Structures are given as structure tokens and as C-alpha cells.
Amino acid sequence: MSKDLKDFWAAVMAALETNHNVNLVSYQVYLQSLEPLEVRESTLVLISPTEMCLRAVKEHYMTELRNAVFSVNPYVNEIKILSSHDLGEYMRTHTLPESEEEEPAADFTLLQEEEELKFNPKYTFESFVVGKSNQFVTAAAMAVAKDPGKAYNPLFIYGESGLGKTHLMHAIGNSLRKTRPELRVFYTTSERFVNELVDAIKEGSIRGEDSSKRFREKYRSVDVLMIDDIQFIENKPSTQEEFFHTFNDLHQNGKQIIISSDRAPQYLSELQDRLRTRFQWGMTADIQPPELETRIAILKKKAESEKYNVDESVYDYIASQPIHNIREMEGILARITLYASLTGKQKVELADATEALKDYVESKKETLTIDRVIDVVCEYYGITKEGICGKRRNKELVEPRQVCMYVITQLIPTLPLVSIGQTLGGRDHTTVMHARDKVAKEIETNAKCKIAVEDIRQRLTGGR
């Protein structure tokens, strides 16, 4: 993000903070969560961390947001808000516009100052809730933090958006700050890496010098390099070429490399083969959507850190919803707390939660049903609905049927096991339980089964 964009957005936020039509809780929960991406042809492009935040801003605060933007820069007359689901497509189809004015050259030597700005102090191993879904990747991250450049190099963390990849990367950085302050640790996003490379090349063409040399020195002089969301360098051959050489230089010198992505390396299809191969040299670890117990623990940890007064039944209610994005789940908790506070409640009760989430729950029921899951599973395996819901126990039907049962229990956890069994051939609830537990174990040891479940889940939830 350029300094001009940072200053512009800071001024907008200052205007919103003093707006009497925006209460403090809404400002902190929703508006402060937005991040500016760019200004393109008089349109301000913002990123919303969750779908709930996006809806809340669009439904209740667009007028205030437009007025604040206009007061800072009257030439910006449109606002576009992207969800995390939309961001990937936007980045693949847009490049940041070139500035008409020459910007001052970036100082590529001030790594310590940039590092101070990058690691979120709230993102630590202590604040990260560990469960079955993320136990392995957490252990790998802690091992890297304890002995960087040795055990797992590179460490490649992948999983859907909002499951804690960035939290773990920041936790490694915060840990190294305390235990190994002599190390030069640098965190960045692939988007920023791309932008800095473009700026370096542009600056070199203006000044008639090889300014990309300073860019290389910046990234190759670190002891630990973290690159978040590496999938955004797909379809960018020049960036891939530069990162390939940066990777090689660091790895050959025993420096730690940590990478995150929304997909496993083998599914980054627009990435050079030599990069995909190198990403698998060390440890590849995924974060799965959290199971019920972990979701409840995450909600309790969030309530404790934000000092929310919440009844136990509320945690169970939120965790039972078909939500697997942790950021969205935490946003829903904030929404319920805000609703309760606006109605004068000192403690959030179950009645407040059900009322505040009434529209949300109804929309989820409309978008994801057991029939929808069955259709996607049938399409994936190339079988008929009659076959998967029938009595036949052929091998080509049993596996898809069991996977289907597992996915339904994960994505629609409130659906009774009896109902699932009845729909899938009139089977009883013990059959569904057996299928659920069997597939859960298969995922841990059978790569083919794991890939199938991930692909089906992504088709149903929109992927990122």
C-alpha cells in the first residue's frame, strides 16, 4: 500500500470516528476492519475480512462512508467493497495503476522498522486455539520458531481463508522477536512483493540504473522470510522468476522460508513447476476447518480477549452454524454482542443470538442443503443421485456415499444423523456415524481421500 493511500484512508477513518451517526462499537467491529486496496478511476476499492462485515457496511454505513471519503477527496466518487472470496479473482484480473507522479525511491534497508509494523502483537502461539484440525501445523510452526532454518525449510502452510494461516505466521515472528532478537525476520504478502518489484523496475527505468539490485538485497539479506498468500503470484512470470532466485539464495544459505497459500503446492497450476517442487522440499502442512469443540474454544478465547459477557449457550449456538471461516465466526460473535448492547443488555443471552442471526441462519439454509451436497458429490465422482441414495453397496458407490455423509456432517452440523441416513438410502444413524469417523481417519492417511474432500468442500463453500 502506498503512503498516499495509507494517509488517505487514515483521514477517512478519522472522519468516520467523529461521525455522530456511527457508534463506537460499529466503528471498531466493522469500519476499522476494512482495508483499502487501491483507488482506480475515481473508485476506492476496499477489502472486507468477512461476508458479515461487508453486509453490515453496505446495509447501514455506506452513506457515512461515502461522505467521509468525499470530504477527504471529492474526486473519489465510487466505493467498491470486495469480500475475501472476491479478492483472488480481482487480483488476477487487475493490476495496480501506475502513478502519474514519480514516487520517491523506497528505502530497502529499513527492515527493522518495517518488521515493527508488520507483526500483530495479538497473534501469538498463546492466543492461537489448538484443536484436531490444526494440531499438526501448529507443532510445525512452533518447531520452526524454536530452530529456524533447520527442521522444516521451507514451511508451506495452506488452507481456506480465515482459518489462521496469517495468525501462525505472525506467531512465529513474535516468538522469534523474543527468543532470537538478533535475527532479521521479515513478513510480507505476495501482493506487496509484486508491487515492490514493479516499483523497483519502474524506478530503474526512470533513473537509468539497476534499482532491482536493492530490491534483491532487501529480500536476500534476511534470516527468516515469510510470504503470505503466495497464490497471487500465479500468472505473473516475472515475479515468479525473481522469487525463484530469492528462494534459492535463502535456502542455500540456510535461511528459513515460510509460505502460506489457499491451496497445496500441487494445485497452484499457474505456478512454474520448479517453484512448486521447491515448495514441497520441506514441510507442507494444512489447516482444516475447526471441529465443534475447537470452534467453541475459539469463541470463548475471543470473548475473553474482547471482554464480552456471553452466556455459554451462545457459544454452542454460534458453533453449531455451518461456519468454518474463523474470522466470520468471530465477526458473528461481535455482531451478536453489538445487538445485545444496542438493546441495553449487559449479558448476551441465547435469545439475543437467535434474533441477531435470524436473517443469517435463513440465508445459510437457502444456500446449503443436503440435496446440494449430494449433487456436488455425484458430480465429483461421476455417479447418479439414484445410485448414491440407493441400496446398492458397489465399491464405486460406497466411497462417495461415505464421503457425502462426512461432508454433510461437517458443513451442516445441525442436521440430525437420522435425517442424513434416511436421505442416503434409508440408513440408520449408526451407519452415518461409522462413515463420518471412517472418512475422518482416511483423510489423515489417504491423500486421494483428503484431496476429494477438500475439492468437494471448496465447490460447496466457494473455496476461499
PEFEN-V403166 format. One record per residue. RES is the residue in one small letter. SS is DSSP state (@ for helix, = for strand, . for the rest). BURIAL is 1 if it has 16 or more other ideal C-beta (glycine too) atoms within 10 Angstrom, else 0. Layout:
BEGIN
<<RES:SS:BURIAL> <RES:SS:BURIAL>>
END
This chain:
BEGIN
<<m:.:0> <s:.:0> <k:@:0> <d:@:0> <l:@:0> <k:@:0> <d:@:0> <f:@:1> <w:@:1> <a:@:0> <a:@:0> <v:@:1> <m:@:1> <a:@:0> <a:@:1> <l:@:1> <e:@:0> <t:.:0> <n:.:1> <h:.:0> <n:.:0> <v:.:1> <n:.:0> <l:@:0> <v:@:0> <s:@:1> <y:@:1> <q:@:0> <v:@:1> <y:.:1> <l:@:1> <q:@:0> <s:@:1> <l:.:1> <e:=:0> <p:=:1> <l:=:1> <e:=:1> <v:=:1> <r:=:0> <e:.:0> <s:.:0> <t:=:0> <l:=:1> <v:=:1> <l:=:1> <i:=:1> <s:.:1> <p:.:1> <t:.:1> <e:@:1> <m:@:1> <c:@:1> <l:@:1> <r:@:1> <a:@:1> <v:@:1> <k:@:0> <e:@:0> <h:@:0> <y:.:1> <m:@:0> <t:@:0> <e:@:1> <l:@:1> <r:@:0> <n:@:0> <a:@:1> <v:@:1> <f:@:0> <s:@:0> <v:@:1> <n:.:0> <p:.:0> <y:.:0> <v:.:1> <n:.:0> <e:=:0> <i:=:1> <k:=:0> <i:=:1> <l:=:1> <s:.:1> <s:@:1> <h:@:0> <d:@:1> <l:@:1> <g:@:1> <e:@:0> <y:@:0> <m:@:1> <r:@:0> <t:@:0> <h:.:0> <t:.:0> <l:.:1> <p:.:0> <e:.:0> <s:.:0> <e:.:0> <e:.:0> <e:.:0> <e:.:0> <p:.:0> <a:.:0> <a:.:1> <d:.:0> <f:.:1> <t:.:0> <l:.:0> <l:@:1> <q:@:0> <e:@:0> <e:@:1> <e:@:1> <e:@:0> <l:@:0> <k:@:1> <f:.:1> <n:.:0> <p:.:0> <k:.:0> <y:.:1> <t:.:1> <f:.:1> <e:.:0> <s:.:1> <f:.:1> <v:.:1> <v:.:1> <g:.:1> <k:.:0> <s:.:1> <n:.:1> <q:@:0> <f:@:0> <v:@:1> <t:@:1> <a:@:0> <a:@:1> <a:@:1> <m:@:1> <a:@:1> <v:@:1> <a:@:1> <k:@:0> <d:.:0> <p:.:1> <g:.:1> <k:.:0> <a:.:0> <y:.:1> <n:.:1> <p:.:1> <l:=:1> <f:=:1> <i:=:1> <y:=:1> <g:.:1> <e:.:1> <s:.:1> <g:.:1> <l:.:1> <g:.:1> <k:@:1> <t:@:1> <h:@:1> <l:@:1> <m:@:1> <h:@:1> <a:@:1> <i:@:1> <g:@:1> <n:@:1> <s:@:1> <l:@:1> <r:@:0> <k:@:0> <t:@:0> <r:.:0> <p:.:0> <e:.:0> <l:.:1> <r:.:0> <v:=:1> <f:=:1> <y:=:1> <t:=:1> <t:=:1> <s:@:1> <e:@:1> <r:@:1> <f:@:1> <v:@:1> <n:@:1> <e:@:1> <l:@:1> <v:@:1> <d:@:1> <a:@:1> <i:@:1> <k:@:0> <e:@:1> <g:@:1> <s:@:0> <i:@:0> <r:@:0> <g:.:0> <e:.:0> <d:.:0> <s:.:1> <s:@:1> <k:@:0> <r:@:1> <f:@:1> <r:@:1> <e:@:0> <k:@:1> <y:@:1> <r:@:1> <s:.:1> <v:.:1> <d:.:1> <v:=:1> <l:=:1> <m:=:1> <i:=:1> <d:=:1> <d:.:1> <i:@:1> <q:@:1> <f:@:1> <i:@:1> <e:.:1> <n:.:0> <k:.:1> <p:@:0> <s:@:0> <t:@:1> <q:@:1> <e:@:0> <e:@:1> <f:@:1> <f:@:0> <h:@:0> <t:@:1> <f:@:1> <n:@:0> <d:@:0> <l:@:1> <h:@:1> <q:@:0> <n:.:0> <g:.:0> <k:.:1> <q:=:1> <i:=:1> <i:=:1> <i:=:1> <s:=:1> <s:=:1> <d:.:1> <r:.:1> <a:.:1> <p:@:1> <q:@:0> <y:@:1> <l:.:1> <s:.:0> <e:.:0> <l:.:1> <q:.:1> <d:@:0> <r:@:0> <l:@:1> <r:@:0> <t:@:0> <r:@:1> <f:@:1> <q:.:0> <w:.:0> <g:.:1> <m:=:1> <t:=:1> <a:=:1> <d:=:1> <i:.:1> <q:.:1> <p:.:1> <p:.:1> <e:.:1> <l:@:0> <e:@:0> <t:@:1> <r:@:1> <i:@:1> <a:@:1> <i:@:1> <l:@:1> <k:@:1> <k:@:0> <k:@:1> <a:@:1> <e:@:0> <s:@:0> <e:@:0> <k:.:0> <y:.:1> <n:.:0> <v:=:1> <d:.:0> <e:@:0> <s:@:0> <v:@:1> <y:@:1> <d:@:0> <y:@:1> <i:@:1> <a:@:1> <s:.:0> <q:.:1> <p:.:1> <i:.:1> <h:.:1> <n:.:1> <i:@:1> <r:@:1> <e:@:1> <m:@:1> <e:@:1> <g:@:1> <i:@:1> <l:@:1> <a:@:1> <r:@:1> <i:@:1> <t:@:1> <l:@:1> <y:@:1> <a:@:1> <s:@:1> <l:@:0> <t:.:0> <g:.:0> <k:.:0> <q:.:0> <k:.:0> <v:=:1> <e:.:0> <l:@:0> <a:@:0> <d:@:1> <a:@:1> <t:@:0> <e:@:0> <a:@:1> <l:.:1> <k:@:0> <d:@:0> <y:@:1> <v:@:0> <e:@:0> <s:@:0> <k:@:1> <k:@:0> <e:@:0> <t:@:0> <l:.:1> <t:.:0> <i:@:1> <d:@:0> <r:@:0> <v:@:1> <i:@:1> <d:@:0> <v:@:1> <v:@:1> <c:@:1> <e:@:0> <y:@:1> <y:@:1> <g:.:0> <i:.:1> <t:.:0> <k:@:0> <e:@:0> <g:@:1> <i:@:1> <c:.:1> <g:.:0> <k:.:0> <r:.:0> <r:.:0> <n:.:0> <k:@:0> <e:@:0> <l:@:1> <v:@:0> <e:@:1> <p:@:1> <r:@:1> <q:@:1> <v:@:1> <c:@:1> <m:@:1> <y:@:1> <v:@:1> <i:@:1> <t:@:1> <q:@:1> <l:@:1> <i:.:1> <p:.:0> <t:.:0> <l:.:1> <p:.:0> <l:@:1> <v:@:0> <s:@:0> <i:@:1> <g:@:1> <q:@:0> <t:@:1> <l:.:1> <g:.:1> <g:.:0> <r:.:1> <d:.:0> <h:@:0> <t:@:0> <t:@:1> <v:@:1> <m:@:0> <h:@:0> <a:@:1> <r:@:1> <d:@:0> <k:@:1> <v:@:1> <a:@:1> <k:@:0> <e:@:1> <i:@:1> <e:@:0> <t:@:0> <n:.:0> <a:@:0> <k:@:0> <c:@:1> <k:@:1> <i:@:0> <a:@:1> <v:@:1> <e:@:1> <d:@:0> <i:@:1> <r:@:1> <q:@:1> <r:@:1> <l:@:1> <t:@:1> <g:.:0> <g:.:0> <r:.:1>>
END
